[in-house]
Amino acid sequence: ASNTTDFVRGAVDLYSNRDRWESCQGNGRTLLKSLSDAESKFRSLDHDLRIAMDERHERRQKDYFSASLWHQQSRSTEYFSRWIELKETNNVTPS
C-alpha cells in the first residue's frame, strides 16, 4: 500500500474475504519458513562459536579493555578479602 487509504482497504478486504485471508496466511507461513531455516542458522552459529573458541587466546590478547576490567575486579576482590580477614582477626567493627 502506498498510502493509508490503500492499506485500510486491503486490511478490510482480508478481514471480509476468508479465501483471500487463508491464501495470504499460507503465503506468510511459506515466507517465514524460507527466511528462517533453523538448520542453516544453527550450522552458522556453531561454525562461528568454534572459530571464536579456537581463537579465544588471540582475542583475549587483543582485548585490552576487558583485560583491564578483569584485573581491576580481581584486585578489588583481593582487597575486600584482605579487609574481611583483618576485620575477623582483630574483631574490629566498621565505624
Backbone bond lengths (Angstrom), bond angles and torsions (degrees), N, CA, C in turn:
res aa  C-N    CA-C-N  psi(-1)  N-CA   C-N-CA  omega(-1)  CA-C   N-CA-C  phi
1 A - - - 1.456 - - 1.522 108.58 -
2 S 1.298 114.61 134.50 1.458 119.39 -178.41 1.525 112.34 -92.17
3 N 1.327 116.39 -14.34 1.470 119.01 178.09 1.527 109.22 -149.02
4 T 1.296 116.22 175.24 1.461 122.03 -176.19 1.519 111.93 -62.81
5 T 1.313 117.14 -41.27 1.468 121.06 -177.74 1.530 110.73 -61.59
6 D 1.324 117.21 -46.37 1.461 120.46 178.52 1.523 111.74 -62.52
7 F 1.322 116.12 -38.53 1.464 120.35 178.76 1.521 110.93 -62.91
8 V 1.337 116.33 -45.67 1.464 120.82 -179.62 1.525 110.30 -64.28
9 R 1.315 117.85 -42.47 1.466 121.09 178.26 1.536 111.09 -60.91
10 G 1.315 116.54 -42.68 1.453 120.40 177.94 1.519 112.07 -63.46
11 A 1.346 116.88 -41.09 1.460 121.36 178.71 1.524 111.05 -64.24
12 V 1.324 117.05 -43.00 1.468 121.47 178.55 1.524 109.89 -64.54
13 D 1.321 117.46 -40.33 1.455 121.66 179.12 1.528 110.50 -62.27
14 L 1.325 117.27 -44.83 1.461 120.19 177.82 1.527 111.44 -63.05
15 Y 1.319 116.20 -39.74 1.460 120.96 -178.54 1.521 111.74 -66.97
16 S 1.307 116.53 -37.53 1.464 120.10 -173.90 1.539 113.22 -93.08
17 N 1.323 119.88 -13.14 1.455 122.64 -177.18 1.525 109.38 -115.60
18 R 1.337 116.63 99.73 1.464 121.88 -174.54 1.534 112.22 -60.93
19 D 1.317 117.70 -43.06 1.468 120.31 -179.42 1.523 111.51 -62.04
20 R 1.308 116.12 -42.97 1.468 120.39 178.74 1.525 110.03 -64.86
21 W 1.333 116.88 -41.38 1.463 121.61 178.73 1.530 110.40 -58.80
22 E 1.332 117.24 -49.28 1.461 121.18 -178.18 1.522 111.67 -65.21
23 S 1.316 116.48 -36.50 1.465 120.15 177.36 1.533 110.66 -64.46
24 C 1.329 116.17 -47.19 1.478 120.19 179.20 1.525 111.12 -66.04
25 Q 1.321 116.42 -35.99 1.459 120.42 178.72 1.534 110.16 -63.29
26 G 1.336 116.65 -44.09 1.463 120.40 177.16 1.516 111.97 -63.31
27 N 1.331 116.50 -41.08 1.473 119.97 177.58 1.523 110.76 -62.50
28 G 1.322 116.35 -38.44 1.461 120.31 179.24 1.514 112.15 -64.71
29 R 1.328 116.32 -42.49 1.469 119.76 178.35 1.527 111.25 -63.97
30 T 1.322 115.52 -42.18 1.465 119.72 178.63 1.526 110.42 -61.69
31 L 1.316 116.56 -43.02 1.460 121.55 179.26 1.525 110.88 -62.74
32 L 1.332 116.74 -45.06 1.462 119.78 179.42 1.524 111.68 -62.28
33 K 1.326 117.16 -42.02 1.470 119.73 178.67 1.521 111.32 -62.58
34 S 1.323 116.71 -39.49 1.460 119.18 -178.77 1.526 111.63 -70.85
35 L 1.323 116.87 -29.93 1.462 120.07 -178.91 1.524 112.85 -84.47
36 S 1.313 117.35 -20.10 1.458 119.10 -175.49 1.515 111.22 -125.81
37 D 1.296 116.52 64.52 1.452 122.22 176.43 1.531 108.06 -74.03
38 A 1.315 115.80 102.32 1.461 121.49 -173.25 1.525 112.32 -61.94
39 E 1.311 117.02 -39.76 1.467 119.84 -176.98 1.523 112.12 -62.60
40 S 1.330 116.74 -45.05 1.468 118.57 -179.08 1.530 110.75 -69.81
41 K 1.330 116.71 -34.45 1.467 119.25 177.90 1.529 110.44 -66.53
42 F 1.336 116.39 -39.05 1.458 119.95 178.13 1.526 110.58 -64.42
43 R 1.333 116.74 -44.25 1.472 119.74 179.00 1.521 110.95 -60.35
44 S 1.330 115.78 -41.46 1.460 120.17 179.82 1.530 110.88 -64.77
45 L 1.332 116.53 -44.36 1.458 120.84 178.70 1.519 110.76 -63.82
46 D 1.328 116.77 -44.17 1.460 121.38 178.81 1.524 110.74 -60.08
47 H 1.331 116.51 -43.84 1.469 121.41 178.41 1.530 110.82 -60.55
48 D 1.337 116.65 -47.32 1.466 120.78 -179.18 1.527 111.70 -63.85
49 L 1.332 116.87 -38.94 1.466 119.98 178.79 1.528 111.73 -66.78
50 R 1.324 116.04 -39.43 1.468 118.74 178.19 1.528 111.46 -64.42
51 I 1.308 116.75 -40.80 1.469 120.29 177.37 1.523 109.90 -63.58
52 A 1.335 116.44 -44.65 1.467 119.92 179.92 1.526 111.13 -61.52
53 M 1.334 117.16 -40.67 1.460 119.82 178.90 1.532 111.27 -67.42
54 D 1.328 116.88 -39.76 1.465 120.16 178.87 1.525 112.04 -66.03
55 E 1.317 116.87 -31.82 1.466 121.40 -176.29 1.523 112.80 -102.86
56 R 1.321 117.62 13.79 1.470 119.52 -173.48 1.525 113.26 -61.62
57 H 1.329 117.35 -36.06 1.465 119.00 -179.48 1.526 110.84 -66.78
58 E 1.316 116.38 -43.15 1.467 119.83 178.10 1.527 110.87 -65.22
59 R 1.333 115.85 -40.71 1.472 119.61 179.48 1.522 111.01 -63.15
60 R 1.323 115.39 -41.63 1.460 119.11 -179.60 1.521 111.52 -66.91
61 Q 1.326 117.17 -35.36 1.452 120.54 177.86 1.530 110.85 -63.03
62 K 1.328 115.97 -37.42 1.464 120.65 -177.29 1.519 113.27 -80.58
63 D 1.335 117.21 -20.15 1.460 120.61 -173.86 1.530 110.34 -91.22
64 Y 1.326 115.87 79.05 1.461 122.13 -176.30 1.519 111.81 -63.95
65 F 1.334 117.16 -39.89 1.464 121.29 -175.63 1.525 111.17 -62.18
66 S 1.323 117.30 -47.86 1.465 120.35 179.07 1.523 110.98 -64.63
67 A 1.311 116.58 -38.57 1.460 119.76 178.65 1.520 110.59 -62.36
68 S 1.315 116.16 -40.55 1.460 120.52 178.70 1.521 111.29 -64.30
69 L 1.328 116.61 -44.54 1.468 120.32 178.28 1.523 110.99 -63.73
70 W 1.319 116.93 -41.41 1.461 121.03 179.17 1.531 110.01 -62.15
71 H 1.311 116.30 -42.04 1.457 121.14 179.77 1.534 109.95 -63.55
72 Q 1.317 116.83 -46.44 1.464 120.34 -179.02 1.529 111.67 -63.13
73 Q 1.334 116.88 -40.02 1.459 120.46 178.65 1.524 109.97 -64.34
74 S 1.322 115.24 -42.88 1.452 120.14 -179.62 1.527 110.71 -62.17
75 R 1.316 115.82 -43.15 1.466 120.12 179.92 1.523 111.65 -65.75
76 S 1.328 117.19 -41.13 1.465 119.00 -179.41 1.521 110.45 -65.78
77 T 1.322 117.14 -36.67 1.460 120.64 177.30 1.530 109.88 -65.51
78 E 1.307 116.08 -39.81 1.461 120.03 178.87 1.525 110.70 -62.51
79 Y 1.331 117.19 -45.96 1.465 120.24 -179.57 1.524 111.71 -66.61
80 F 1.315 116.80 -36.62 1.455 119.87 177.59 1.526 110.06 -65.08
81 S 1.322 117.32 -41.16 1.464 121.73 178.17 1.524 110.36 -62.73
82 R 1.329 116.48 -42.21 1.473 119.98 177.65 1.521 111.00 -61.84
83 W 1.328 116.85 -41.47 1.459 121.25 -179.12 1.527 110.12 -63.14
84 I 1.325 117.17 -43.86 1.468 120.68 179.01 1.519 110.18 -63.36
85 E 1.328 116.54 -42.56 1.451 120.30 179.97 1.526 111.32 -62.29
86 L 1.325 117.03 -45.07 1.466 120.25 177.86 1.519 111.83 -64.62
87 K 1.298 116.07 -40.07 1.466 121.16 179.51 1.525 109.88 -60.97
88 E 1.330 116.91 -45.56 1.463 120.12 -179.12 1.522 111.46 -69.62
89 T 1.327 116.12 -35.33 1.469 120.13 -179.82 1.529 111.17 -67.47
90 N 1.326 115.89 -42.30 1.458 120.70 -175.09 1.526 112.95 -95.25
91 N 1.336 117.85 -2.97 1.453 122.08 -176.27 1.517 111.67 51.29
92 V 1.316 115.51 42.36 1.459 121.96 -179.43 1.514 107.84 -95.49
93 T 1.310 116.78 133.59 1.467 120.47 174.57 1.512 108.37 -99.57
94 P 1.330 116.58 141.39 1.481 118.09 179.66 1.510 110.88 -67.63
95 S 1.327 115.49 145.52 1.471 118.63 -179.71 1.498 111.75 -98.58
